[in-house]
Amino acid sequence: SFFQKYPVHRMLISLNKRNTRSRSAEFRMRHDWNSLLGSGDAGVKPVTERTHELYPNADVLAGYLGEFAEEQRSNIEYGVEVLNIFAADADDDTSGGGRGDFVLHLAAASEAAGGGVAGAGGAGHG
C-alpha cells in the first residue's frame, strides 16, 4: 500500500498527541492527527494507543490503516472512481441524511474502464 512505501524516511511529520489534559474522548480524538474519526467505534485502537513516539514510524500508521480497512471491509470499495461527493440531504430517507453523512457519485464500471458517462450513486458515512 501507499503507506508501506511512503514517506520514504519512514517517520510521520504529524504529532502523536497522546496527552491533551482532557478527559473528553471527543476532545482527545480531535487532537489525534493520525487516527480516523470513528475508528474507536469500529473497535480499532487509535494511533495514540499504539506508540509513545511523538513522531511515529510510518509502519504504525500502515498497520493501523490496515486494521481499520479490515474492520470496515464491507463499507470499502476498491478500484472505483469517485466523481463527486456532497452532503446528504437530511430530508432524504434514501441518502442517510444523518449528521456527517455524505453521498458519493461513483463512475459506472464501464466508465471507469474508459467508456460511457453514466454515474452510479452510493451513500457512505463520514
C-alpha positions as CSV (number, residue, x, y, z in Angstrom):
1,S,0.0,0.0,0.0
2,F,0.9,3.7,-0.3
3,F,1.8,4.0,3.4
4,Q,4.0,0.9,3.4
5,K,6.2,2.7,0.9
6,Y,5.8,6.4,1.8
7,P,7.2,8.5,3.4
8,V,10.5,7.0,2.3
9,H,12.2,8.3,5.5
10,R,9.5,6.3,7.5
11,M,8.8,9.0,10.0
12,L,5.5,10.8,10.2
13,I,5.6,14.6,10.4
14,S,2.3,14.8,12.3
15,L,2.4,14.7,16.1
16,N,1.2,11.7,18.1
17,K,-0.5,13.9,20.7
18,R,-1.1,11.3,23.5
19,N,-1.6,13.8,26.3
20,T,-4.3,16.5,25.8
21,R,-5.0,17.2,29.5
22,S,-8.7,16.4,28.8
23,R,-10.9,13.5,29.9
24,S,-13.2,14.1,26.9
25,A,-12.8,11.3,24.4
26,E,-14.1,13.7,21.6
27,F,-11.6,16.3,22.5
28,R,-8.7,13.8,22.5
29,M,-9.9,12.4,19.1
30,R,-10.0,15.9,17.6
31,H,-6.3,16.4,18.6
32,D,-5.3,12.9,17.3
33,W,-3.8,13.9,13.9
34,N,-3.1,10.3,12.8
35,S,-6.3,8.4,13.6
36,L,-9.5,8.3,11.6
37,L,-12.7,9.6,13.1
38,G,-14.9,6.8,14.3
39,S,-12.1,4.3,14.5
40,G,-12.8,3.7,18.2
41,D,-16.4,2.9,17.3
42,A,-15.0,0.4,14.8
43,G,-13.1,-1.4,17.6
44,V,-9.7,-0.3,16.3
45,K,-7.1,1.2,18.7
46,P,-6.1,4.7,17.7
47,V,-2.5,5.6,16.8
48,T,-2.1,7.3,20.2
49,E,-2.5,3.9,21.9
50,R,-0.1,2.1,19.6
51,T,3.1,4.1,20.2
52,H,4.6,6.6,22.7
53,E,6.7,8.2,20.0
54,L,6.0,11.9,19.4
55,Y,6.7,11.4,15.6
56,P,5.7,7.8,15.0
57,N,7.2,5.5,12.4
58,A,5.1,5.2,9.3
59,D,4.7,1.4,9.9
60,V,2.5,2.2,12.9
61,L,0.1,4.2,10.6
62,A,0.3,1.5,7.9
63,G,-0.7,-1.2,10.5
64,Y,-3.5,1.0,11.9
65,L,-4.9,1.7,8.4
66,G,-4.8,-2.0,7.5
67,E,-6.7,-2.9,10.7
68,F,-9.2,-0.2,10.1
69,A,-9.7,-1.3,6.4
70,E,-10.2,-4.9,7.5
71,E,-12.8,-3.9,10.1
72,Q,-14.6,-1.8,7.6
73,R,-14.2,-4.1,4.6
74,S,-17.9,-4.3,3.9
75,N,-18.0,-0.5,3.6
76,I,-15.0,-0.1,1.4
77,E,-14.9,-0.5,-2.4
78,Y,-11.5,-0.5,-4.1
79,G,-10.8,0.4,-7.7
80,V,-13.8,2.8,-8.0
81,E,-13.5,6.3,-9.4
82,V,-15.4,8.9,-7.2
83,L,-16.8,11.6,-9.4
84,N,-18.5,13.8,-6.8
85,I,-19.0,13.9,-3.0
86,F,-21.7,16.1,-1.4
87,A,-23.5,16.3,2.0
88,A,-26.6,14.1,2.3
89,D,-30.0,15.8,2.4
90,A,-31.4,15.5,6.0
91,D,-34.9,15.2,4.5
92,D,-34.0,12.4,2.0
93,D,-34.5,9.0,3.6
94,T,-32.7,7.2,0.8
95,S,-29.3,9.0,1.3
96,G,-28.9,8.5,5.0
97,G,-29.2,12.2,5.9
98,G,-27.8,12.0,9.4
99,R,-25.1,14.3,10.8
100,G,-21.9,13.7,9.0
101,D,-23.4,11.6,6.2
102,F,-22.4,12.1,2.6
103,V,-23.3,10.8,-0.8
104,L,-20.8,9.5,-3.3
105,H,-21.4,9.6,-7.0
106,L,-19.3,6.7,-8.5
107,A,-18.3,6.1,-12.0
108,A,-20.1,3.1,-13.5
109,A,-17.8,0.1,-14.2
110,S,-17.9,0.8,-18.0
111,E,-17.0,4.5,-17.4
112,A,-14.1,3.6,-15.1
113,A,-12.8,1.3,-17.9
114,G,-12.9,4.3,-20.3
115,G,-16.5,4.1,-21.8
116,G,-19.8,5.8,-21.0
117,V,-20.5,8.8,-18.8
118,A,-23.3,7.5,-16.6
119,G,-22.6,7.6,-12.8
120,A,-24.0,5.4,-10.1
121,G,-24.9,6.7,-6.7
122,G,-23.9,5.4,-3.3
123,A,-24.2,6.5,0.2
124,G,-21.5,6.4,2.9
125,H,-21.0,7.7,6.4
126,G,-18.1,10.1,7.2
